[in-house]
Amino acid sequence: MCDTAPCIEECSKPRNGTFTRRAALIGTAAIAASAAVAEPAQASPTGPHGRGTVTLTSYADAGNIPVSEPNQVLTFGPIAFEVPGRPVPLEIKVNVPAVGGNLPIILMSHGHGASNFLSSLRGYGPLVDFWTAHGFVVIQPTHLDSTVLGLRDTDHPEAPLFWKTRAQDMSFILDHLDEIEAAVPGLGRSAFMTGRGPSGRTRLDRRRVAVVGHSLGGHTAAMLLGMRTADPADGSRVHLPDARIKAGVILAAPGVADEHTNQEMLDRYPVNKFTDFSTMTAPALVVAGDRDLNPRFSTRLSYRWDAYTLAPGPKTLLMMHGAEHILGGISGYDAAETSDENPARVAVLRAMAWAYLRSQLYPGDPAWQHAVAALDIGSVESK
């Protein structure tokens, strides 16, 4: 056990009868008492920080895309919730900027990859660290299909994908933001200070919530944004949109089944037969790689951007040139599963996603306009 900064670890203990906190607080700075409010970022087209050449640490690198000044990042987790009917507790990690208030929220849904920890709350550091450093609170659950839980090969009716529970995990998190604020040091009401003492406000802006997901996580994000599917067990329609989520980013998600789709994949993952993007009405940025072609899923290259093509507007497609399924390495730092490792591509992708969400959650914020103007390793179209 470590009992001094930067690591504080607590043993598991009941709290309010609903969840257990088994947490590590990791960071290089304590949460600052601050009255600062997260206003729309004034991104400058002259450079990432609105000035000349600067040296950026890897977690905050945005390539040539204009972004806001980075902050230090604090990570706290896991926080474990007992959820009725769930075979194991729902564990989440909360990533928080060290300073600032009225912070927008990203719910991050991991993929279904074979790696032990990337497909869990411990994955996607290159994205999560960046978005947190640039002003978002990012909440990461470990979904039931995570390799670390060992449930994929069980007789659970949702195994191996646990596709419905994934979406329900995210809505559960939004239902329990009060408990999350209370569990994370420096996030709740007592931490938001003014020069005259506690202001009675929290650091979370619950009006501004987005969802991001990669691969199967993109399927999860699409469900929360309005995509409809069906339960292969009985054919019943499943529609689980969450109106609290105002926008999303869908990264390399599975598309719609057709004559190009691999039948063996559909037999193993039958829910993929029923994907229907026609009801996905919420704003979304769909990100795809123009080399993300895997015949084990589909021989149709456009399969990975069906969420744009087959959904109603408002939607935007960001095509990353030369990118394969891991889009340059978004699932983890130096991840062996990355077939197209390209840190520069990752830097641009995460900055573009940040800019899109800023402009969606803060109408009038010019971040997306400036990002599109600076983009040089991809292309954008909208409808």
C-alpha positions as CSV (number, residue, x, y, z in Angstrom):
1,M,0.0,0.0,0.0
2,C,1.2,3.5,-0.9
3,D,0.1,6.1,1.6
4,T,1.7,9.2,0.2
5,A,1.3,11.3,-3.0
6,P,1.2,10.7,-5.9
7,C,-0.5,7.4,-5.1
8,I,-3.3,6.8,-2.5
9,E,-4.9,3.4,-2.3
10,E,-7.8,2.3,-0.2
11,C,-8.9,-1.1,0.7
12,S,-12.4,-2.2,-0.5
13,K,-15.1,-1.0,1.8
14,P,-18.9,-0.6,1.5
15,R,-20.2,2.9,0.9
16,N,-23.9,3.8,1.1
17,G,-24.6,0.1,0.5
18,T,-24.4,0.5,-3.3
19,F,-20.7,0.6,-4.3
20,T,-17.2,-0.1,-3.2
21,R,-14.3,2.3,-3.6
22,R,-11.0,0.6,-4.5
23,A,-9.1,3.5,-5.7
24,A,-5.8,4.8,-6.7
25,L,-5.3,8.5,-7.2
26,I,-2.5,9.2,-9.6
27,G,-1.2,12.6,-10.5
28,T,1.6,15.0,-10.2
29,A,-0.4,17.8,-8.7
30,A,-3.2,18.1,-6.1
31,I,-6.5,19.3,-7.4
32,A,-6.4,23.1,-7.3
33,A,-9.1,25.1,-5.5
34,S,-10.4,27.1,-8.4
35,A,-13.3,29.3,-9.4
36,A,-12.4,29.0,-13.1
37,V,-15.2,28.0,-15.4
38,A,-14.7,26.0,-18.6
39,E,-15.8,28.5,-21.2
40,P,-15.7,27.7,-25.0
41,A,-12.1,27.3,-26.0
42,Q,-10.8,30.1,-28.2
43,A,-8.6,28.0,-30.4
44,S,-6.2,30.0,-32.6
45,P,-5.4,29.0,-36.1
46,T,-1.8,30.1,-35.7
47,G,-0.8,27.1,-33.6
48,P,-1.9,24.6,-31.1
49,H,-1.6,27.1,-28.3
50,G,-2.1,30.3,-30.2
51,R,1.6,31.1,-30.4
52,G,4.7,30.1,-32.2
53,T,6.6,26.8,-32.0
54,V,6.0,25.0,-28.7
55,T,7.2,21.8,-27.1
56,L,4.3,19.5,-26.1
57,T,4.4,16.4,-24.0
58,S,3.1,13.3,-25.7
59,Y,-0.2,13.1,-23.8
60,A,-1.1,16.6,-25.0
61,D,0.3,16.6,-28.6
62,A,-2.4,17.7,-31.1
63,G,-0.3,17.7,-34.2
64,N,-1.1,20.8,-36.2
65,I,-4.7,21.1,-34.9
66,P,-5.4,24.2,-32.8
67,V,-6.5,23.2,-29.3
68,S,-6.6,24.8,-25.8
69,E,-3.8,24.9,-23.2
70,P,-3.3,21.5,-21.6
71,N,-3.7,20.9,-17.8
72,Q,-2.3,18.3,-15.5
73,V,-4.4,15.2,-15.2
74,L,-5.7,13.2,-12.2
75,T,-6.9,9.7,-12.4
76,F,-9.0,7.9,-9.8
77,G,-10.2,4.4,-9.8
78,P,-11.5,1.8,-9.8
79,I,-14.8,2.7,-8.3
80,A,-17.0,-0.4,-8.1
81,F,-20.8,-0.3,-8.3
82,E,-23.0,-3.3,-7.4
83,V,-25.6,-3.4,-10.2
84,P,-28.6,-5.7,-9.9
85,G,-28.4,-8.6,-12.3
86,R,-24.8,-7.9,-13.3
87,P,-22.6,-10.9,-12.7
88,V,-19.7,-8.7,-11.4
89,P,-19.6,-5.1,-10.2
90,L,-19.3,-2.3,-12.7
91,E,-15.9,-0.8,-12.3
92,I,-15.1,2.7,-13.6
93,K,-12.1,5.0,-13.7
94,V,-12.5,8.8,-13.6
95,N,-10.0,11.1,-15.3
96,V,-10.2,14.7,-14.2
97,P,-8.4,17.9,-15.2
98,A,-6.5,19.2,-12.2
99,V,-8.2,22.6,-12.4
100,G,-11.4,24.1,-13.7
101,G,-15.1,23.9,-13.1
102,N,-18.2,23.3,-15.2
103,L,-16.3,20.5,-17.0
104,P,-18.0,18.6,-19.8
105,I,-18.2,14.8,-19.6
106,I,-17.1,12.1,-22.0
107,L,-18.2,8.5,-21.5
108,M,-15.6,6.3,-23.1
109,S,-16.5,2.8,-24.3
110,H,-13.6,0.4,-25.0
111,G,-13.5,-2.1,-27.8
112,H,-13.7,-6.0,-27.8
113,G,-10.1,-6.6,-28.6
114,A,-8.1,-9.6,-27.3
115,S,-5.6,-7.6,-25.2
116,N,-5.9,-8.2,-21.5
117,F,-6.2,-4.6,-20.3
118,L,-6.7,-2.4,-23.3
119,S,-10.3,-3.5,-23.5
120,S,-11.1,-2.2,-20.1
121,L,-11.0,0.9,-18.0
122,R,-7.2,0.8,-18.3
123,G,-7.2,1.2,-22.1
124,Y,-7.2,4.1,-24.6
125,G,-4.7,6.3,-22.7
126,P,-3.6,8.2,-25.9
127,L,-7.2,9.5,-26.2
128,V,-8.3,9.8,-22.6
129,D,-5.2,11.6,-21.4
130,F,-5.5,14.1,-24.1
131,W,-9.2,14.9,-23.7
132,T,-8.7,15.2,-19.9
133,A,-5.7,17.4,-20.3
134,H,-7.8,19.7,-22.5
135,G,-10.8,20.1,-20.2
136,F,-13.1,17.0,-20.2
137,V,-13.9,14.7,-17.4
138,V,-13.6,11.2,-19.0
139,I,-15.3,8.3,-17.3
140,Q,-14.2,4.8,-18.4
141,P,-16.1,1.6,-17.5
142,T,-14.9,-2.0,-17.8
143,H,-17.7,-3.6,-19.8
144,L,-18.6,-7.3,-19.2
145,D,-17.0,-8.4,-22.4
146,S,-13.6,-7.3,-21.2
147,T,-11.0,-10.0,-21.4
148,V,-9.9,-9.4,-17.8
149,L,-13.3,-10.5,-16.5
150,G,-13.2,-13.9,-18.2
151,L,-16.9,-13.9,-19.1
152,R,-16.8,-14.2,-22.9
153,D,-16.9,-18.0,-23.0
154,T,-19.5,-18.4,-20.2
155,D,-23.2,-19.4,-20.8
156,H,-24.4,-15.9,-19.9
157,P,-27.2,-15.1,-22.5
158,E,-25.3,-11.9,-23.7
159,A,-21.9,-13.5,-24.0
160,P,-19.5,-12.9,-25.7
161,L,-20.3,-9.3,-26.6
162,F,-22.6,-8.2,-23.8
163,W,-23.8,-5.6,-26.3
164,K,-27.0,-4.6,-24.4
165,T,-25.3,-4.4,-21.0
166,R,-22.6,-2.1,-22.5
167,A,-25.2,0.6,-23.3
168,Q,-26.8,0.1,-19.9
169,D,-23.5,0.6,-18.2
170,M,-23.3,4.1,-19.6
171,S,-26.8,5.1,-18.6
172,F,-26.1,3.7,-15.1
173,I,-23.1,5.9,-14.8
174,L,-25.1,9.0,-15.7
175,D,-27.8,7.9,-13.2
176,H,-25.1,7.8,-10.4
177,L,-23.0,10.9,-11.0
178,D,-23.7,12.0,-7.4
179,E,-22.1,9.0,-6.0
180,I,-19.1,9.3,-8.5
181,E,-18.6,12.9,-7.4
182,A,-18.7,11.9,-3.8
183,A,-16.1,9.1,-4.4
184,V,-13.5,11.1,-6.3
185,P,-11.4,13.5,-4.2
186,G,-11.7,17.0,-5.5
187,L,-14.6,16.4,-7.9
188,G,-17.6,17.1,-5.7
189,R,-19.1,20.2,-4.1
190,S,-16.6,20.6,-1.3
191,A,-13.8,20.9,-3.9
192,F,-15.2,23.7,-6.0
193,M,-13.9,26.7,-4.1
194,T,-14.1,30.4,-4.6
195,G,-12.1,33.1,-2.9
196,R,-14.8,33.2,-0.2
197,G,-15.0,29.5,0.4
198,P,-17.1,26.6,-1.0
199,S,-19.5,27.8,-3.7
200,G,-21.9,24.9,-3.5
201,R,-21.3,24.0,-7.1
202,T,-19.8,20.8,-8.6
203,R,-17.1,20.6,-11.2
204,L,-19.2,18.5,-13.6
205,D,-21.4,20.1,-16.2
206,R,-24.2,17.6,-16.6
207,R,-25.8,19.5,-19.5
208,R,-22.8,18.7,-21.6
209,V,-22.3,14.9,-22.0
210,A,-20.8,13.1,-24.9
211,V,-20.1,9.4,-25.7
212,V,-17.0,8.0,-27.5
213,G,-16.5,4.4,-28.5
214,H,-14.1,2.4,-30.6
215,S,-15.0,-0.8,-32.6
216,L,-17.6,-2.6,-30.4
217,G,-17.5,0.5,-28.3
218,G,-18.6,2.4,-31.4
219,H,-21.6,0.1,-31.5
220,T,-22.3,1.0,-27.9
221,A,-21.9,4.7,-28.6
222,A,-24.3,4.4,-31.6
223,M,-26.9,2.7,-29.5
224,L,-26.8,5.5,-27.0
225,L,-27.1,8.0,-29.8
226,G,-30.2,6.3,-31.2
227,M,-29.2,3.3,-33.3
228,R,-31.7,0.5,-33.1
229,T,-31.0,-3.2,-33.1
230,A,-32.7,-6.5,-32.1
231,D,-32.1,-9.2,-29.6
232,P,-31.0,-12.3,-31.4
233,A,-32.5,-14.5,-28.6
234,D,-36.1,-13.5,-29.4
235,G,-36.1,-10.9,-32.2
236,S,-37.4,-8.1,-30.0
237,R,-36.4,-4.6,-31.0
238,V,-33.8,-2.9,-28.8
239,H,-33.7,0.9,-28.7
240,L,-31.7,2.4,-25.8
241,P,-30.9,6.1,-26.6
242,D,-30.0,8.3,-23.7
243,A,-31.2,11.9,-24.2
244,R,-28.7,13.2,-21.6
245,I,-26.0,12.4,-24.2
246,K,-25.8,15.4,-26.6
247,A,-23.2,14.2,-29.1
248,G,-20.8,11.4,-29.8
249,V,-17.7,10.2,-31.6
250,I,-18.0,6.7,-33.3
251,L,-14.6,5.2,-34.1
252,A,-14.3,2.3,-36.6
253,A,-17.6,0.8,-35.5
254,P,-19.2,-2.3,-37.2
255,G,-21.6,-1.6,-40.0
256,V,-24.7,-3.0,-41.5
257,A,-24.8,-6.7,-42.6
258,D,-25.2,-7.3,-46.3
259,E,-24.0,-9.7,-49.0
260,H,-20.4,-8.6,-48.3
261,T,-20.5,-9.5,-44.6
262,N,-18.7,-12.6,-43.3
263,Q,-21.3,-15.2,-42.4
264,E,-19.1,-16.9,-39.8
265,M,-18.8,-13.6,-38.0
266,L,-22.6,-13.2,-38.0
267,D,-23.0,-16.7,-36.7
268,R,-20.7,-15.8,-33.8
269,Y,-22.0,-12.3,-33.2
270,P,-25.6,-12.5,-34.4
271,V,-26.6,-9.0,-33.1
272,N,-24.6,-7.6,-36.0
273,K,-27.4,-8.8,-38.3
274,F,-29.8,-6.2,-37.0
275,T,-27.9,-2.9,-36.9
276,D,-30.2,-0.1,-38.0
277,F,-28.7,3.4,-38.2
278,S,-31.9,5.1,-39.5
279,T,-33.0,6.0,-36.0
280,M,-29.6,7.4,-34.9
281,T,-30.6,11.1,-34.9
282,A,-28.2,12.6,-32.4
283,P,-25.1,14.5,-33.7
284,A,-22.1,12.3,-34.2
285,L,-18.6,12.4,-35.7
286,V,-17.9,9.1,-37.4
287,V,-14.2,8.3,-37.7
288,A,-12.9,5.7,-40.1
289,G,-9.6,4.6,-41.7
290,D,-9.4,4.2,-45.5
291,R,-7.4,1.0,-45.0
292,D,-9.6,-0.6,-42.3
293,L,-10.6,-3.6,-44.4
294,N,-11.0,-6.9,-42.6
295,P,-12.6,-9.8,-44.6
296,R,-13.4,-11.5,-41.3
297,F,-16.1,-8.9,-40.9
298,S,-16.8,-7.6,-44.4
299,T,-15.2,-7.3,-47.8
300,R,-16.8,-3.9,-48.2
301,L,-14.4,-1.1,-47.2
302,S,-17.2,1.3,-46.4
303,Y,-18.6,-1.1,-43.8
304,R,-16.7,0.9,-41.1
305,W,-18.4,4.2,-41.9
306,D,-22.0,3.0,-42.3
307,A,-22.8,5.0,-39.2
308,Y,-22.3,8.0,-41.3
309,T,-23.7,6.8,-44.7
310,L,-26.8,5.2,-43.4
311,A,-27.8,7.5,-40.5
312,P,-29.7,10.8,-40.8
313,G,-28.0,14.1,-40.2
314,P,-26.5,15.9,-38.5
315,K,-23.5,13.7,-39.0
316,T,-19.8,14.3,-40.0
317,L,-17.3,11.8,-41.4
318,L,-13.6,12.1,-40.6
319,M,-11.7,9.8,-42.9
320,M,-8.1,9.2,-41.7
321,H,-5.8,8.6,-44.6
322,G,-3.7,5.4,-44.3
323,A,-5.4,4.3,-41.1
324,E,-6.4,0.7,-40.2
325,H,-8.6,-0.5,-37.4
326,I,-6.6,0.9,-34.5
327,L,-6.4,4.2,-36.3
328,G,-2.7,4.6,-35.6
329,G,-2.6,3.4,-32.0
330,I,-5.6,4.8,-30.1
331,S,-6.2,1.8,-27.8
332,G,-2.9,2.1,-25.8
333,Y,0.6,3.5,-25.8
334,D,2.9,1.2,-27.8
335,A,0.1,-1.4,-28.1
336,A,1.1,-4.6,-29.9
337,E,-2.3,-4.9,-31.5
338,T,-1.7,-1.8,-33.5
339,S,-1.0,-2.7,-37.1
340,D,-0.6,0.8,-38.3
341,E,1.3,2.6,-35.5
342,N,1.4,6.3,-36.2
343,P,1.6,8.7,-33.2
344,A,1.2,11.7,-35.5
345,R,-2.1,10.3,-36.8
346,V,-3.3,9.6,-33.2
347,A,-2.4,13.2,-32.2
348,V,-4.5,14.6,-35.1
349,L,-7.4,12.2,-34.6
350,R,-7.9,13.0,-30.8
351,A,-7.6,16.7,-31.5
352,M,-10.2,16.6,-34.2
353,A,-12.5,14.6,-31.9
354,W,-11.9,17.2,-29.1
355,A,-12.7,20.1,-31.5
356,Y,-15.9,18.4,-32.8
357,L,-17.2,17.9,-29.2
358,R,-16.3,21.4,-28.2
359,S,-18.3,22.9,-31.0
360,Q,-21.2,20.5,-30.5
361,L,-21.4,21.0,-26.7
362,Y,-20.7,24.8,-26.8
363,P,-22.6,26.2,-29.8
364,G,-20.6,29.0,-31.3
365,D,-17.2,27.6,-30.3
366,P,-15.0,27.8,-33.4
367,A,-12.8,24.8,-32.5
368,W,-14.2,22.5,-35.2
369,Q,-13.9,25.2,-37.9
370,H,-10.3,25.8,-37.0
371,A,-9.5,22.1,-36.8
372,V,-11.0,21.3,-40.3
373,A,-9.0,24.2,-41.8
374,A,-5.8,22.8,-40.3
375,L,-6.4,19.1,-41.2
376,D,-3.8,17.7,-43.5
377,I,-3.8,13.9,-43.1
378,G,-7.5,13.2,-43.5
379,S,-10.7,14.5,-45.1
380,V,-14.1,15.7,-43.7
381,E,-17.6,15.6,-45.1
382,S,-20.9,16.5,-43.4
383,K,-24.6,16.2,-43.9
